[in-house]
């Protein structure tokens, strides 16, 4: 699995959690990275989650992790982190803060660990998939391990 070593997979290994890495051939023409992952891996899209970075009114960056078929409700994310409002962070800012490229941003092993909120629907599944740190690579783990590794919480942040 040398080709699948990323900061995210190293963090999972160091944490000693159970996880599985799934890889697929990324199509640069794909319009939705998350939906592409679900289709390529033959996984129910409700179990594949994307990581989005937002900026709160206090200037802090936060991560929202939502199912790929949903959108991030930034108002709900703001409430979940105790802020009045939030807006999506520019892609370059999200990439710089996390150390990952757009479409490969993982909630795990970030360059600067951001406060993370996982949509509550993750708890409906034994395991979920999130980016493992690059396009074409997903990591499957339990929602509890995802929250533990990110020091994250769950809240209804998807719409």
VOVO-895776 format. One line per 4 residues: number of its first residue (from 1); for each residue z, y, x of N, C-alpha, C. Coordinates in Angstrom, 3 decimals. Atoms other than C-alpha are relative to their C-alpha. Example, Ala and Ser with C-alpha at 12.3 -4.5 7.8 and 13.67 -1.06 7.14 Angstrom:
<recs>
1) 0.000:-1.190:0.890:7.800:-4.500:12.300:0.000:1.200:0.900  -0.060:-1.190:-0.820:7.140:-1.060:13.670:0.730:1.090:-0.770
</recs>
This chain:
<recs>
1) 0.000:-1.198:0.811:0.000:0.000:0.000:0.000:1.256:0.850  -0.006:-1.159:-0.887:-0.442:2.325:2.934:-0.766:1.166:-0.593  0.794:-1.058:0.600:-3.110:4.277:1.055:0.674:0.656:-1.196  -0.680:-0.568:1.160:-0.676:4.882:-1.795:1.302:0.700:0.387
5) -1.206:-0.694:-0.430:2.065:6.465:0.307:-0.167:1.505:-0.171  -0.035:-1.438:0.242:2.777:9.973:-0.935:1.470:0.399:0.017  -1.407:-0.395:0.112:5.965:12.047:-1.014:0.672:-0.593:-1.247  -0.556:0.555:1.236:6.443:10.756:-4.583:0.373:-1.476:0.175
9) -0.303:1.423:-0.170:6.224:7.070:-3.665:1.076:-0.213:1.060  -1.068:0.098:-1.002:8.380:7.595:-0.576:1.357:0.324:-0.632  -1.249:-0.369:0.673:11.020:9.307:-2.736:0.485:-1.146:-0.886  -0.366:1.125:0.861:10.960:6.384:-5.196:0.530:-1.164:0.830
13) -0.465:1.072:-0.883:11.301:3.873:-2.353:1.385:0.314:0.547  -1.303:-0.400:-0.548:14.180:5.815:-0.806:1.101:-0.041:-1.045  -0.987:0.031:1.085:15.916:6.001:-4.196:0.357:-1.432:-0.395  -0.266:1.405:0.293:15.728:2.205:-4.457:-0.225:-0.389:-1.456
17) 0.267:0.312:1.403:14.364:2.238:-8.006:-1.145:-0.996:-0.118  1.138:0.872:0.282:11.976:-0.242:-9.570:-1.169:0.869:-0.443  1.194:-0.751:0.390:8.470:1.184:-9.790:-1.236:-0.793:0.382  1.295:0.598:-0.305:4.832:0.163:-9.721:-0.994:1.127:0.199
21) 1.053:-0.988:-0.255:1.968:2.160:-8.250:-1.318:-0.555:-0.536  1.302:0.359:0.547:-1.374:2.081:-10.061:-1.033:0.972:0.561  1.053:-0.886:-0.495:-4.559:3.400:-8.501:-1.295:-0.269:-0.758  1.308:0.088:0.643:-7.997:4.052:-9.928:-0.916:0.983:0.693
25) 0.987:-0.887:-0.612:-11.194:5.721:-8.810:-0.090:1.281:-0.829  0.030:-1.285:0.698:-10.861:9.387:-9.755:-1.426:0.529:-0.085  1.312:-0.597:0.224:-13.977:10.956:-11.247:0.159:1.516:0.045  -0.157:-1.450:-0.113:-14.242:14.608:-10.105:-0.504:0.773:-1.216
29) 0.490:-0.671:1.204:-16.036:15.400:-13.375:0.950:-0.146:-1.186  -0.939:0.235:1.099:-13.051:14.285:-15.492:0.565:1.330:-0.492  -0.508:-1.235:0.595:-11.927:16.986:-17.891:1.511:-0.027:-0.161  -1.444:0.143:0.151:-8.402:15.637:-18.386:0.478:-1.066:0.977
33) -0.464:0.954:-1.014:-6.723:14.033:-15.379:0.871:-1.087:-0.619  -0.906:0.961:0.616:-4.052:12.385:-17.514:-0.716:-0.994:-0.893  0.750:0.899:0.872:-6.443:10.980:-20.099:-0.878:-0.924:0.838  0.788:0.833:-0.906:-8.645:9.756:-17.259:0.856:-1.153:0.524
37) -0.902:1.038:-0.509:-5.644:7.862:-15.850:0.263:-1.057:-1.067  -0.274:0.945:1.086:-4.800:6.303:-19.221:-1.200:-0.905:-0.241  1.219:0.777:0.243:-8.403:5.209:-19.782:-0.290:-0.959:1.144  0.338:0.820:-1.170:-8.958:3.924:-16.245:0.969:-1.168:0.177
41) -1.010:1.035:-0.193:-5.713:1.939:-16.230:0.210:-0.852:-1.253  -0.160:0.756:1.237:-5.986:0.708:-19.819:1.411:0.075:-0.556  -1.384:-0.209:0.431:-2.581:2.164:-20.675:0.002:0.936:-1.205  -0.165:-0.872:1.158:-1.529:3.724:-23.989:0.286:1.420:0.493
45) -0.143:-1.387:-0.465:-1.896:7.498:-23.481:1.366:0.596:-0.329  -1.349:-0.500:0.317:1.542:8.018:-25.082:0.992:-0.304:1.114  -0.875:0.353:-1.125:3.047:6.431:-21.942:-0.371:0.722:1.289  0.447:-0.717:-1.197:1.115:8.589:-19.463:0.386:1.470:-0.178
49) -0.525:-1.357:0.092:2.792:11.922:-18.782:-0.569:0.879:1.109  0.494:-0.961:-0.984:1.507:15.030:-17.026:1.131:0.960:0.344  -1.014:-0.934:-0.493:3.585:17.452:-14.992:-0.604:1.388:0.062  0.472:-1.382:0.061:3.108:21.141:-15.714:1.084:0.925:0.517
53) -0.955:-0.940:-0.590:4.736:24.045:-13.906:-0.076:1.329:-0.751  -0.097:-1.271:0.720:5.923:27.150:-15.738:0.972:0.920:0.737  -0.902:-1.011:-0.563:7.679:30.369:-14.742:0.808:0.587:-1.149  -0.865:-0.573:1.033:10.668:31.568:-16.754:0.075:1.512:0.157
57) -0.131:-1.453:-0.041:11.452:35.180:-17.568:0.889:0.476:1.143  -0.828:-0.372:-1.148:14.001:35.141:-14.727:-0.745:-0.195:1.325  0.810:0.178:-1.202:11.189:34.256:-12.284:0.080:-1.384:0.607  -0.144:1.352:-0.533:12.224:30.632:-11.722:-1.152:-0.899:-0.446
61) 0.994:1.006:0.355:9.654:27.843:-11.635:0.722:-1.234:-0.528  -0.542:1.222:0.590:10.346:24.786:-13.793:-1.142:-0.946:-0.325  1.004:1.010:0.355:8.506:21.536:-14.550:0.259:-0.517:-1.401  -0.031:0.679:1.280:7.727:20.223:-17.973:-0.863:-1.243:0.113
65) 0.716:1.264:-0.097:6.678:16.572:-18.190:-0.244:-0.486:-1.431  0.365:0.307:1.397:4.799:15.787:-21.420:-1.120:-1.035:-0.050  1.102:0.964:0.140:2.461:13.077:-22.736:-1.351:0.700:0.182  1.288:-0.606:-0.322:-1.137:13.671:-21.644:-0.776:0.467:-1.222
69) 0.714:-0.415:1.217:-2.363:13.979:-25.224:0.645:1.212:-0.657  -0.727:-1.129:0.586:0.109:16.780:-25.933:-0.137:1.238:0.876  -0.087:-1.239:-0.762:0.499:20.360:-24.844:1.470:0.308:0.241  -1.357:-0.438:-0.291:3.590:21.857:-23.272:0.331:1.175:-0.904
73) -0.499:-1.105:0.811:5.529:24.045:-25.700:0.886:0.836:0.929  -0.736:-0.785:-0.995:6.595:26.760:-23.241:1.255:0.645:-0.581  -1.211:-0.546:0.631:9.051:28.266:-25.744:1.108:-1.048:-0.003  -0.980:1.091:0.005:10.791:24.906:-26.087:0.487:-0.288:1.419
77) -0.395:0.204:-1.392:10.767:24.461:-22.296:0.975:1.086:0.429  -0.903:-1.104:-0.339:12.349:27.898:-21.877:1.385:-0.252:-0.589  -1.295:0.287:0.641:15.090:27.000:-24.377:0.732:-1.116:0.727  -0.608:1.163:-0.652:15.690:23.686:-22.598:0.635:0.335:1.343
81) -0.569:-0.395:-1.299:16.396:25.461:-19.294:0.849:1.260:-0.102  -0.870:-1.158:0.205:18.383:28.309:-20.836:-0.661:1.341:0.262  0.722:-1.259:-0.207:15.678:30.964:-20.479:-0.459:0.542:-1.359  0.493:-0.601:1.242:14.358:33.380:-23.090:-1.462:-0.333:-0.238
85) 1.412:0.352:0.146:10.697:32.671:-22.401:-0.541:-0.566:1.299  0.670:0.564:-1.170:8.310:30.946:-20.045:-1.500:0.109:-0.226  1.458:-0.001:0.036:4.622:31.094:-19.209:-0.483:-0.996:1.052  0.548:0.929:-0.983:2.382:28.681:-17.361:-0.151:0.712:1.345
89) 0.147:-0.552:-1.346:2.458:29.267:-13.607:-1.457:-0.135:0.435  1.363:0.147:-0.537:-0.858:29.938:-11.851:-0.096:-1.279:0.843  0.204:1.259:-0.711:-2.326:26.768:-10.313:0.394:0.099:1.475  -0.315:-0.127:-1.431:-2.004:28.084:-6.751:1.506:0.049:0.235
93) -1.454:-0.076:-0.124:1.674:28.843:-7.285:0.641:-1.372:-0.230  -0.506:1.344:0.282:2.316:25.392:-8.790:-0.266:-0.921:1.198  0.349:0.834:-1.155:0.515:23.732:-5.872:0.870:0.341:1.206  -0.798:-0.434:-1.144:2.378:25.787:-3.276:1.450:-0.462:-0.132
97) -1.406:0.360:0.206:5.804:25.086:-4.800:0.230:-1.507:0.068  -0.211:1.448:0.058:5.305:21.352:-5.342:-0.544:-0.750:1.206  0.639:0.692:-1.116:3.127:20.485:-2.358:-1.098:-0.944:-0.441  1.042:0.864:0.557:0.635:18.719:-4.627:-1.152:0.834:-0.543
101) 1.156:-0.686:0.574:-2.849:19.609:-5.883:-0.019:-0.193:-1.510  0.147:0.079:1.446:-3.613:20.277:-9.533:-0.654:-1.329:-0.370  0.494:1.311:0.380:-4.234:16.985:-11.289:0.704:-1.115:0.744  -0.772:0.973:-0.765:-1.944:15.263:-8.809:1.447:0.440:0.161
105) -1.384:-0.495:-0.111:1.291:17.201:-9.302:0.943:-1.042:-0.582  -0.989:0.992:0.406:4.149:14.741:-9.473:1.354:0.682:-0.180  -1.356:-0.528:0.102:7.664:15.458:-10.684:0.897:-0.542:1.121  -0.771:0.658:-1.062:8.842:13.258:-7.770:-0.432:0.485:1.375
109) 0.320:-0.300:-1.392:9.033:14.160:-4.095:-0.648:1.348:0.225  0.587:-1.331:-0.142:8.153:17.800:-4.544:0.496:0.691:1.268  -0.341:-0.779:-1.190:8.145:20.131:-1.560:1.289:0.786:-0.241  -1.203:-0.715:0.423:10.706:22.272:-3.380:0.329:-0.553:-1.376
113) -0.356:0.658:1.259:12.472:20.325:-6.118:0.229:1.021:-1.099  -0.115:-0.950:1.100:11.999:22.224:-9.362:0.808:-0.607:-1.139  -0.684:0.510:1.191:14.237:21.932:-12.426:-1.039:-0.652:-0.916  0.971:0.792:0.754:12.565:19.335:-14.635:0.541:-0.377:-1.369
117) -0.306:0.447:1.360:12.537:18.656:-18.364:-1.103:-0.973:-0.412  0.921:1.046:0.435:10.923:15.453:-19.631:0.024:-0.024:-1.524  0.035:0.051:1.455:9.720:15.323:-23.221:0.760:-1.228:-0.487  -0.881:1.024:0.554:12.118:13.286:-25.323:-0.749:-1.269:-0.413
121) 0.752:1.195:0.400:9.320:10.909:-26.395:-0.070:-1.045:1.114  -0.011:0.969:-1.105:9.529:9.284:-22.951:1.038:-1.092:-0.259  -1.081:0.958:0.256:12.716:7.591:-24.149:-0.422:-1.120:-0.948  0.507:1.038:0.916:10.642:5.572:-26.659:-0.642:-1.160:0.752
125) 0.725:0.990:-0.794:9.099:3.564:-23.805:0.898:-0.582:1.087  -0.745:0.627:-1.095:10.549:1.082:-21.331:-0.394:0.620:1.332  0.499:-0.659:-1.209:8.350:2.656:-18.641:-1.035:1.046:-0.396  1.028:-1.025:0.160:6.161:5.727:-18.337:-0.724:0.143:1.330
129) 0.762:-0.246:-1.214:3.503:6.745:-15.839:-0.114:1.502:0.210  0.202:-1.387:-0.406:3.389:10.059:-13.985:-0.821:-0.018:1.283  0.784:-0.055:-1.231:1.242:11.225:-11.121:0.870:-0.409:1.183  -0.697:0.414:-1.217:2.207:9.645:-7.824:-0.311:0.934:1.160
133) 0.188:-0.990:-1.050:1.086:12.719:-5.922:-1.423:0.271:0.418  1.402:-0.320:-0.241:-2.672:12.624:-5.874:-0.829:-0.512:-1.167  0.898:0.442:1.068:-5.565:12.260:-8.273:-0.401:-1.444:0.262  0.353:1.409:-0.150:-6.251:8.597:-8.910:1.171:-0.896:0.341
137) -1.175:0.789:-0.348:-2.691:7.447:-8.275:1.135:0.338:-0.966  -1.094:-0.171:0.961:0.045:6.936:-10.885:1.166:-0.884:0.416  -1.198:0.796:-0.245:3.613:5.700:-10.562:0.647:-0.293:-1.345  -0.624:0.450:1.243:5.214:3.697:-13.362:1.472:-0.269:0.269
141) -1.434:0.153:-0.166:8.977:3.863:-13.745:0.686:0.217:-1.344  -0.722:-0.188:1.251:11.660:3.955:-16.406:0.271:1.488:-0.214  -0.335:-1.407:0.269:12.344:7.280:-18.138:1.361:0.389:0.601  -1.326:-0.288:-0.574:15.977:7.023:-16.984:-0.104:0.259:1.501
145) 0.182:-0.210:-1.441:14.886:6.681:-13.341:-0.749:1.302:0.271  0.730:-1.257:-0.143:12.436:9.570:-13.772:0.968:1.175:-0.100  -0.974:-1.095:0.164:15.236:11.807:-15.033:1.013:0.018:1.139  -0.971:0.059:-1.093:17.672:10.595:-12.379:-0.600:0.536:1.298
149) 0.626:-0.434:-1.256:15.206:11.175:-9.530:-0.311:1.487:0.031  0.326:-1.424:0.048:14.354:14.689:-10.709:1.213:0.850:-0.363  -1.191:-0.668:0.531:17.901:15.549:-11.819:-0.394:0.720:-1.289  0.569:-0.606:1.195:16.035:16.225:-15.049:0.755:-0.332:-1.270
153) -0.554:0.240:1.319:16.939:16.342:-18.690:-1.158:-0.337:-0.935  1.032:0.222:1.003:15.079:15.364:-21.841:0.209:1.007:-1.131  -0.030:-0.928:1.131:14.218:17.698:-24.701:-1.359:-0.079:-0.680  1.300:-0.022:0.679:11.478:18.049:-27.321:-0.826:1.209:0.462
157) 0.772:-1.113:-0.587:9.051:20.158:-25.259:-1.507:-0.157:-0.175  1.438:0.233:0.212:5.679:18.721:-26.355:-0.380:0.408:-1.416  0.512:-0.251:1.348:3.524:19.811:-29.262:-1.403:-0.556:-0.090
</recs>
